[in-house]
Amino acid sequence: MARIRVSRVGEQVKKELSQLLQQELKDPRIGFVTVTAVEMSGDLQQAKVFISVLGSDEQKEATLAGLSRAKGFLRSEIGRRIHMKHTPELLFKFDESVEYGQHIEKLLGEMNGGSHKEE
């Protein structure tokens, strides 16, 4: 039963963070950010927020710096929107699975493209 609650709270945090990043946050360093997943700790004290950022490595680092700077605002807004006893601490991490998937897709495309040329 506890895992279901942790999962539901994680999904709610993901939804609220996505909305906050798109509509409320005005930091120019934060560009095209997508919240891909949120992993809550068992006691709901920490939330690992996995993000995907479009752009170069410099833009990604600037986005991460902007998010860490806005962490207090985001946490207070989540606490206001989701009524919990304790608002979780936010830890932002890059989601490498999107880039890995694109890399695999590119490799598969090259393999398929190469096999058609040989025929």
C-alpha positions in Angstrom: 0.0 0.0 0.0 2.9 2.4 0.8 4.4 1.9 -2.7 1.1 2.9 -4.3 1.1 6.2 -2.3 4.7 6.9 -3.1 4.0 6.3 -6.8 0.9 8.6 -6.7 2.7 11.4 -4.9 5.6 11.1 -7.4 3.2 11.4 -10.3 1.6 14.5 -8.7 5.0 16.1 -8.1 5.9 15.4 -11.7 2.7 17.0 -12.9 3.0 20.1 -10.8 6.7 20.6 -11.6 6.0 20.3 -15.3 3.4 23.0 -15.0 5.6 25.2 -12.9 8.5 24.9 -15.3 6.4 25.8 -18.3 4.2 28.6 -16.9 5.6 30.1 -13.7 9.4 30.0 -13.9 10.9 33.0 -15.8 14.6 32.2 -15.6 16.1 32.6 -19.1 18.7 29.9 -18.4 15.9 27.3 -18.2 15.0 26.5 -21.8 13.2 23.5 -23.2 13.0 21.3 -20.1 10.8 18.2 -19.8 10.3 16.4 -16.6 10.5 12.7 -17.6 10.2 11.0 -14.2 10.1 11.6 -10.5 11.4 9.0 -8.0 10.2 9.5 -4.4 12.0 8.1 -1.5 10.0 5.7 0.7 9.5 8.3 3.4 8.5 11.0 0.8 11.4 13.3 2.0 13.3 13.4 -1.3 12.3 13.5 -4.9 14.7 12.7 -7.7 13.5 14.7 -10.6 14.8 13.4 -14.0 14.8 16.0 -16.7 15.5 16.1 -20.4 16.9 19.3 -21.9 17.1 20.2 -25.6 20.3 21.9 -26.5 24.1 21.8 -26.2 26.0 20.7 -23.2 26.5 24.4 -22.1 22.7 24.9 -22.3 22.1 21.8 -20.2 24.6 22.9 -17.5 23.0 26.4 -17.5 19.6 24.8 -17.1 20.7 22.7 -14.2 22.2 25.8 -12.6 19.0 27.7 -13.1 16.9 24.8 -11.6 19.2 24.5 -8.6 18.8 28.3 -8.1 15.0 28.0 -8.3 14.8 24.9 -6.1 13.4 26.9 -3.1 10.7 28.5 -5.2 9.7 25.2 -6.8 9.7 23.4 -3.4 7.5 26.1 -1.8 5.1 26.0 -4.8 4.8 22.3 -4.6 4.2 22.5 -0.9 1.4 25.0 -1.5 -0.2 22.9 -4.3 0.2 19.5 -2.8 -0.9 19.4 0.8 1.7 17.2 2.5 3.1 17.2 6.0 6.6 17.7 4.6 7.5 19.0 1.2 10.1 16.8 -0.4 13.6 18.0 -1.2 14.2 18.2 -4.9 17.2 16.7 -6.6 17.5 17.4 -10.3 19.3 14.8 -12.5 19.6 14.5 -16.3 17.6 11.6 -17.9 20.1 9.9 -20.1 17.6 7.4 -21.4 16.2 9.8 -24.0 19.7 10.4 -25.5 20.5 6.7 -25.3 17.3 5.9 -27.2 18.1 8.4 -29.9 21.6 6.9 -30.2 20.2 3.4 -30.6 17.7 4.6 -33.1 20.5 6.3 -35.1 22.6 3.1 -35.1 19.6 1.0 -36.2 18.9 3.4 -39.0 22.5 3.2 -40.1 22.3 -0.6 -40.1 19.1 -0.6 -42.1 20.4 2.0 -44.5 23.6 0.0 -45.0 21.8 -3.3 -45.7 19.6 -1.7 -48.3 22.7 -0.3 -50.2 24.3 -3.7 -50.4 21.3 -5.4 -52.2 
